[in-house]
Amino acid sequence: MKYLKIILKILLTLLLITIIISFIFENIVIETFSQEILAKKISGYSLDEFIYDVDIDELGKIENDIRNSKETKEITKKFINTIIDNVVYNKNKQMDLEKEIDLLILQNISQEISEEKLNTIKEYITEQITNTEERLERNLLYSFGNDYLIILKAYNIFTNIYFRIIVISLCIVDIVVLIVLEKYKILKYAKICSSIITIFSLIILGIITLMSNFIDQKLAGGWLQSINVNSLIVAIIVETIITFLLFIIEKKKQK
């Protein structure tokens, strides 16, 4: 029974680290690719068409809003997933960006414009984003080699919804079994587990920070000015707070 508890605790810690890294890793990739590459292109393509339909004073605000919009991040997510499907799995998938581009236009043009002009703007932005995706798709393996396939496959597996469902389900089962076996002692394990996850997250942050230049040159072709690790920093803060609270609760239980 003792060894079973140890195995379950180690397994749960690994499962929690895996699911946390899954969401953080996806967020880092999407936020970085969006802010550093695609958002600039989308805002540029949009302003090419918006420029004669809005006041000159509004252009800076529109550009900033487009770069930071939820729709731009959704386009980035579809952009990345399309590249993975086509490069890794030899599909011929096309991006459907109509909904996101419609929202981008409606949210950023206050003036009334004709239906014809609206359709022209949509077609132009869609065409330019699609062309960018196809160029990157063609040049990806040529520029980075077959090793890049491993990275794309790993990203696809770790961010796959079915993979996450399996990991979360295993976490729930593991937690329930540990609660039954450990009862009140589970609090002590929760504190240790939270501390381990916090330390692991700090190590990951350190690795990304130290290797940012290597990641840029090796994996991004020198396109990145920085890697967006805001989600990882937020996760570390939350994990630290949880660990601290668990520590206080455990101390009070002991009194």
C-alpha positions in Angstrom: 0.0 0.0 0.0 2.9 2.4 0.8 4.4 1.9 -2.6 1.1 2.3 -4.3 0.6 5.7 -2.6 4.1 6.8 -3.7 3.4 5.8 -7.3 0.1 7.6 -7.3 1.6 10.7 -5.9 4.5 10.7 -8.5 2.0 10.0 -11.3 -0.4 12.8 -10.2 2.5 15.3 -10.0 3.6 14.4 -13.5 0.1 14.5 -14.9 -0.5 17.9 -13.4 2.8 19.2 -14.8 1.8 17.8 -18.2 -1.6 19.4 -18.3 -0.3 22.8 -17.1 2.5 22.8 -19.6 0.1 21.8 -22.3 -2.0 25.0 -21.9 0.9 27.3 -21.1 2.9 26.0 -24.1 0.0 26.6 -26.5 -0.5 30.0 -25.1 3.2 31.0 -25.4 3.3 29.8 -29.0 0.0 31.5 -30.1 0.8 34.8 -28.2 4.4 34.9 -29.5 3.5 34.1 -33.1 0.5 36.4 -33.0 2.3 39.4 -31.5 5.7 39.0 -33.2 4.6 37.9 -36.7 1.0 37.4 -37.7 -0.6 40.3 -35.9 1.8 42.7 -37.6 0.9 41.3 -41.0 -2.9 41.2 -40.3 -2.9 44.8 -39.1 -0.8 45.8 -42.1 -3.1 44.1 -44.6 -6.1 45.6 -42.9 -4.7 49.1 -42.9 -3.9 48.7 -46.6 -7.7 48.6 -47.2 -8.9 50.7 -44.2 -6.7 53.6 -44.8 -9.0 55.5 -47.1 -12.1 54.8 -45.1 -11.1 56.1 -41.7 -9.7 59.3 -40.2 -5.9 59.4 -40.2 -6.0 60.0 -36.4 -7.7 56.6 -35.9 -5.2 54.5 -37.8 -2.8 54.0 -34.8 -5.6 52.9 -32.5 -7.0 50.6 -35.2 -3.6 49.0 -35.7 -3.1 48.4 -32.0 -6.7 47.1 -31.6 -6.2 44.6 -34.4 -2.9 43.4 -33.1 -4.3 42.7 -29.6 -7.8 41.5 -30.6 -9.2 38.1 -29.7 -9.9 37.5 -33.4 -6.2 37.9 -34.4 -5.3 35.3 -31.8 -8.0 33.0 -33.2 -6.6 33.5 -36.7 -3.1 32.7 -35.4 -4.4 29.5 -33.8 -6.0 28.4 -37.1 -2.9 29.4 -39.0 -0.7 27.2 -36.8 -3.1 24.2 -36.9 -3.4 24.4 -40.6 0.4 24.3 -41.0 0.6 21.3 -38.7 -2.1 19.4 -40.6 -0.6 20.1 -44.0 3.1 19.7 -43.2 2.9 16.9 -40.7 -0.1 14.9 -41.9 0.1 15.8 -45.7 -3.4 17.2 -45.7 -4.7 19.9 -48.0 -6.5 22.0 -45.4 -7.7 25.5 -46.1 -8.3 28.1 -43.4 -11.8 29.4 -42.8 -11.3 32.9 -41.6 -14.6 34.5 -42.6 -16.0 34.9 -39.1 -12.8 36.3 -37.5 -12.2 38.8 -40.4 -15.8 39.9 -40.3 -15.5 40.7 -36.6 -12.1 42.5 -37.2 -13.7 44.7 -39.8 -16.9 45.4 -37.9 -15.0 46.2 -34.7 -12.5 48.6 -36.3 -14.4 50.5 -38.9 -16.9 52.9 -37.5 -17.8 54.6 -40.8 -20.4 53.2 -43.1 -18.9 51.5 -46.1 -20.5 49.8 -49.1 -21.1 46.1 -49.2 -18.9 45.9 -52.3 -16.0 47.6 -50.5 -16.6 45.4 -47.4 -16.3 42.3 -49.5 -13.2 43.6 -51.2 -11.5 44.2 -47.8 -12.5 40.7 -46.6 -11.1 39.0 -49.8 -7.9 41.0 -49.7 -7.1 40.2 -46.0 -8.1 36.5 -46.4 -6.0 36.2 -49.6 -2.9 37.7 -48.0 -3.1 35.6 -44.8 -3.6 32.5 -46.9 -0.6 33.3 -49.1 1.5 33.9 -46.0 0.5 30.5 -44.6 1.2 28.7 -47.9 4.6 30.4 -48.2 5.6 29.4 -44.7 4.2 25.9 -45.3 6.4 25.5 -48.5 9.5 26.9 -46.9 9.2 25.3 -43.4 10.9 22.0 -43.9 13.3 23.4 -46.5 14.5 26.1 -44.0 14.6 24.0 -40.8 14.9 20.4 -42.0 13.0 17.3 -41.0 13.7 17.8 -37.3 11.0 20.4 -37.3 8.5 17.7 -37.9 9.2 16.3 -34.4 8.5 19.8 -32.9 5.2 20.2 -34.8 4.1 16.7 -33.9 4.9 17.2 -30.2 3.0 20.5 -30.2 0.0 18.9 -31.9 0.0 16.0 -29.4 0.4 18.2 -26.3 -2.3 20.6 -27.4 -4.8 18.0 -28.7 -8.2 18.1 -27.0 -8.3 14.3 -26.6 -4.9 14.2 -25.0 -6.0 16.8 -22.5 -9.2 15.0 -21.7 -7.3 11.8 -21.0 -4.7 13.5 -18.8 -7.4 15.5 -16.9 -9.5 12.3 -16.4 -6.4 10.4 -15.0 -5.8 13.4 -12.7 -9.3 13.2 -11.3 -9.1 9.4 -10.8 -5.7 9.7 -9.1 -6.9 12.5 -6.8 -10.0 10.5 -5.8 -8.0 7.4 -5.0 -5.4 9.4 -3.0 -8.1 11.2 -1.0 -9.6 7.8 -0.1 -6.2 6.3 0.8 -4.6 9.4 2.5 -7.6 11.2 3.9 -6.3 14.2 5.8 -2.7 13.6 4.9 -3.6 14.6 1.3 -3.1 18.2 2.4 0.6 17.7 3.0 1.0 16.0 -0.4 -0.9 18.9 -2.1 1.5 21.4 -0.6 4.6 19.4 -1.8 3.0 18.8 -5.2 2.2 22.5 -5.6 5.8 23.4 -4.6 7.3 21.0 -7.2 5.1 22.4 -10.0 6.1 26.0 -9.0 9.8 25.1 -9.1 9.4 23.2 -12.4 7.6 26.3 -13.9 10.4 28.5 -12.7 13.0 26.2 -14.3 11.0 26.3 -17.6 10.9 30.1 -17.5 14.6 30.2 -16.9 15.3 27.8 -19.8 13.1 29.8 -22.2 14.7 33.1 -21.1 18.3 31.8 -21.5 17.5 30.0 -24.8 15.3 32.8 -26.4 18.0 33.7 -28.9 18.6 30.0 -29.8 14.8 29.5 -30.2 14.5 32.5 -32.4 17.3 31.6 -34.7 16.8 27.8 -34.8 13.0 27.6 -34.7 11.7 31.0 -35.9 14.2 32.0 -38.5 15.1 35.2 -36.7 11.6 36.6 -36.8 11.1 37.0 -33.1 12.1 40.0 -31.0 10.9 38.3 -27.9 9.0 35.3 -26.6 5.8 36.0 -24.8 5.9 34.2 -21.5 3.2 36.2 -19.7 1.0 33.1 -19.3 3.9 31.2 -17.7 4.6 34.1 -15.3 0.9 34.3 -14.3 0.9 30.5 -13.8 4.0 30.8 -11.5 2.3 33.6 -9.5 -0.9 31.5 -9.1 1.1 28.4 -8.2 3.1 30.3 -5.6 -0.1 31.7 -4.0 -1.6 28.3 -3.9 1.5 26.8 -2.3 1.6 29.6 0.3 -2.1 29.1 1.1 -1.7 25.3 1.5 1.3 25.9 3.8 -0.8 28.2 6.0 -3.8 25.8 6.0 -1.5 22.9 7.0 0.0 24.9 9.8 -3.4 25.7 11.2 -4.5 22.1 11.0 -1.4 21.1 13.0 -2.3 23.4 15.9 
